[in-house]
Amino acid sequence: MSFIEVALTDQIAPGTMKSFLVNEKQVLITNLEGKFYAIGGKCTHLGGDLSQGKLEGNIVTCPRHGSQFDVTTGKSLRGPKIVIRFSTPDEPAYPVKVEGESIQVDLS
């Protein structure tokens, strides 16, 4: 595994998320009660910025069309809310480790 420092722990308060561009990939880092998770940061439906969405527990809702993803696994839970529901592919999920104050993600 090849971990890259993405952020510092004090940059993402518990119960919040933040997007980072890492090696040309948009990565969403979420802090759930002091544990950090990383998934793709752009909605797999039409590329909405998930960091601008609503976080409720471990579920992020895309601000563009309402697709929902589990931030702990990247699993798509609900497709976009357009006339009928479509399925949405899962987000990639990345391994995370914290060393001291450094949040590191493996994008390989």
Secondary structure, 3 states (H helix, E strand, C coil): CCEEEEEEHHHCCCCEEEEEEECCEEEEEEEECCEEEEEECECCCCCCEHHHCEEECCEEECCCCCCEEECCCCCEEECCECCCECCCCCCCEECEEEECCEEEEECC
